[in-house]
Amino acid sequence: MKQVFGNLMLALPPLASFVVWRTGAWAFDYFGCQDLGKSIEPCIAYGHNIQGVLGISLFWAPLLLLVSLPVCGWLLFERLLRRLHTNGS
């Protein structure tokens, strides 16, 4: 059970950043926000400006995904190799 929990914790950062990124992309389209190139124009959703949340989800989340996916994949691979090595010896 401890190994399963550890593997799930290693898979969580890429999964969370992907979900945040795709949710931001959905919100951008759903609320009819406009991108004029240099910056996102203020976007109002239910009376609140969600420009900051969109900036985080559409810029930082894909960058986090690009970093976390190889790192977490490598750590999961190392964990699998370590487990196979201890079971084989």
C-alpha positions in Angstrom: 0.0 0.0 0.0 2.9 2.3 0.8 4.3 1.8 -2.7 1.0 2.5 -4.4 0.6 5.7 -2.5 4.2 6.7 -3.4 3.5 6.0 -7.1 0.3 8.0 -7.0 2.1 11.0 -5.3 4.7 10.9 -8.1 2.0 11.0 -10.8 0.1 13.8 -9.1 2.1 16.9 -10.3 1.9 16.2 -14.0 -1.8 15.2 -13.7 -2.7 18.3 -11.6 -0.9 20.7 -14.0 -2.6 19.1 -17.0 -6.0 19.4 -15.3 -5.4 23.1 -14.4 -4.2 23.8 -18.0 -7.2 22.2 -19.7 -9.6 23.8 -17.2 -8.1 27.2 -18.0 -8.4 26.6 -21.7 -12.1 25.6 -21.3 -12.8 28.7 -19.1 -11.1 30.9 -21.7 -13.5 29.7 -24.4 -16.6 29.3 -22.3 -16.5 32.8 -20.9 -15.6 34.4 -24.3 -12.3 35.9 -23.2 -10.1 37.6 -25.9 -6.4 37.5 -26.4 -5.0 40.4 -28.3 -1.5 39.1 -28.5 0.6 40.7 -25.8 -1.7 40.1 -22.8 -5.1 38.7 -22.0 -7.8 41.3 -21.8 -9.8 41.4 -18.6 -12.3 38.5 -18.6 -15.4 38.7 -16.4 -16.9 35.5 -15.2 -19.9 35.7 -12.8 -19.0 39.3 -11.9 -15.3 38.5 -11.2 -12.2 39.2 -13.2 -10.5 35.8 -13.8 -7.6 37.2 -15.8 -5.0 36.2 -13.1 -6.3 32.7 -12.9 -6.3 32.4 -16.7 -2.7 33.7 -16.8 -1.6 31.0 -14.3 -3.5 28.2 -16.0 -2.6 29.1 -19.6 1.1 30.0 -19.1 2.5 28.4 -16.0 0.6 25.1 -15.9 1.9 24.0 -19.4 5.5 25.0 -18.3 5.1 23.0 -15.1 3.8 20.0 -17.1 6.8 20.2 -19.4 9.1 20.0 -16.4 7.2 17.7 -14.1 6.4 15.0 -16.7 10.0 13.9 -17.5 11.1 14.3 -13.9 8.2 12.3 -12.4 8.5 9.8 -15.2 12.2 9.3 -14.4 11.5 9.0 -10.7 8.7 6.4 -11.4 11.1 4.5 -13.7 13.8 4.5 -11.1 11.3 3.3 -8.5 10.2 0.5 -10.8 13.9 -0.5 -11.4 14.6 -0.5 -7.7 11.6 -2.7 -7.0 12.5 -5.1 -9.8 16.1 -5.3 -8.5 15.1 -6.1 -5.0 12.6 -8.7 -6.1 15.0 -10.4 -8.5 17.9 -10.8 -6.0 
